[in-house]
Amino acid sequence: MIRAFGSKKNELMVKRGMFLGIILTGCTIVGFSSHSMAQGKPIIYQLLPRLFGNKQSQNLPYGTIQQNGSGKFADINNKALDGIKELGVSHVWYTGVIAHASLTDYSAFGIPMDNAEVVKGRAGSPYAIRDYYDVDPDLAVDVKNRMKEFENLIARTHQKGMKVIIDFVPNHVARSYHSQAKPKGVPDFGAKDDHTKSFSPANDYYYTPGKDFVVPVSEVIVTESSAIKGSSRSAANALVPLEKQTFKESPAKATGNNVFSASPSKGDWYETVKLNYGLDYAKGEQQHFSPIPGVWLKMKDILSYWASKGVDGFRCDMAEMVPVEFWEWVIPELKKKHAGLIFIGEAYNPAVYYTYLSRGHFDYLYDKVGLYDGLKKLIRNEQEGNVQDISKVWQVQTAGFGERMLSFLENHDEERIASAGFAGDAVHAIPAMVVSATLSAGPVMLYFGQEVGEPGKGIEGFGKEDNRTTIFDYWGVPEHQKWMNNGAFDGALLDSKQRNLRRFYKELMHIAANSAAITKGDILDVPLGEQRMYAFLRYTEGQRLLIVANFDRTQTLAKNLEIPGLLLKNREIKESIDLLSKQKVENTSQSLYLKVLPGTAQIIQF
């Protein structure tokens, strides 16, 4: 049976993932959300300024900023932004902007170095915020003027016609949190807490009264300042067993991933502290939301602070770990003054998707548990990989709100496609990327280096060899650096395979962003009866597209496909063309002859 998913035909008829189907001439028609936050399809490009503009290539494990270098806001210049814009990008997500815990010493600028026992990596995690009102000093050419340098980057991005997204980390802060850049009169988190209570509605943190924080048994980096006199630079980067604690916290605070113990494990987010949004976890998450908790008010002010600087949107880290009631309150509050703001929620529980979109007012949520996970199996050629997983996503899991799910194949948390642990070769993701970009009107995201096949090789530091590009350490990103070409941003050092891959991404993103059938159209599932071959139609009154993805690595899809009569009324097929290759496709007045080679995809306009 062909299933139709219409964006115009029906009002939203969805509650908690359930949908109403209307049987009509053999088709099941299901309505998209009437959400109309953005015109067109957002194309988001994620980059870490620390890595993006870094020209150094020494790449010593746990290397210092002097050894391995760091990109700056200024490196993301007009030429770099032109290269990003060339990919059809509408929004740039600058990851790691807000000041976070680090082992680099900026004490000369009034910014103390953090304790190595509660910092992951040399540069530190961008998600262990130490000052919500400041930017990372690593990213500034002139540390004293670091905020101005970021504001200049915002202005440059806007001048190129793109919007700016930054991270908002609402669930937790660094154990060393202390804001030195906050506006006058703004109290720090925990400044007025009652440390004798494990939970109080008036507290910003959760505590374990009477117990000191115990750093998990781990290893620590020997810093330059603590290295044995006369030792080499490489020795100064060594790891030694953590035998004696120097970090003191009393009483212990709860850890960011909801560990309410003084002794978190090495695998926990032990470098972070959980914020209190008015939930008493010891009493079954009993709610204390009236009066409005202090954390809510502080977070609203922080969001307002960044929005007033011209930030256009926030990617909200682990949004589902914060009560939906907070989002229900804060997002409308922010949009009263900044109507165009967008909020993207990182969420991994499909059971709460609808709640966080409807009640929580998020514009978009991650589509990881569903589309990403299903596509990854197909990219990796796993035995259980099946295109039915794709249908299940839009017909069941996100039925009715598919246009509000953000799709991706790479981000800072996930393995690089070209890594040995994922696909080994970036071209294996081409069919999946076509599906990811065209399945809905929702945003699609690229991660810097994805478009040139960056494999994430190397033992960078904290992350070890994990098939990812580090977010914890100073590092150069080799294949991306070939496109960067020492700041020319002209791709001159790329090989022909990489240039072809980047060209594919450019063509695909422009098709996805500018095709009415994708940004506004309905969808019809086209069953092919194959485990690794998938096809669907996207269409409006003025445009018809057939998207075909062949995930099979050995078999060609060769098939004469009859187009459903629903799409042929007074519009017989005259000619057809694959928009990706610009090659004509054989057709009759009512059918298309498909020939899709292994590991490829086509977007056929007919």
Secondary structure, DSSP 4 states (H G I P E B T S, - for coil): -EEEEESSSS---EETTEE--EEETTEEEEEPP---SSSS--EEEEE-HHHHT-------TT--HHHH----GGGS-HHHHHHHHTTT-SEEEETT-EEE--SS-BGGGTBPPPPGGG-SSSS--TTSEEEEEEE-GGG-SSGGGHHHHHHHHHHHHHHTT-EEEEEE--SEEETT---SSSPTTPPPTTTT--TT-S--TT-SB-EETT----PPS-EEEPPGGGSPTT--TTGGG-EEE--S-----SSEEPBTTTB-SSS--TTS-TTEEEB-SSEEGGGTSEE--SSPPHHHHHHHHHHHHHHTTT--EEEETTGGGS-HHHHHHHHHHHHHH-TT-EEEE----GGGHHHHHHTS--SEEE-IIIIIHHHHHHHTT-TT--THHHHHIIIIITTT-GGGEEEES--TTSPPTTSTTTTSSGGGGHHHHHHHHHSSSS-EEEETTGGGT----S--STT-SSSS--SSS----HHHHHHHGGGT-S-TT--HHHHHHHHHHHHHHHHHHH-HHHHT-EEEE---S-SSEEEEEEE-SS-EEEEEEE--SS--EEEEEEPPGGGTTT------EETTTTEE--B-SSEEEEEE-TT-EEEEE-
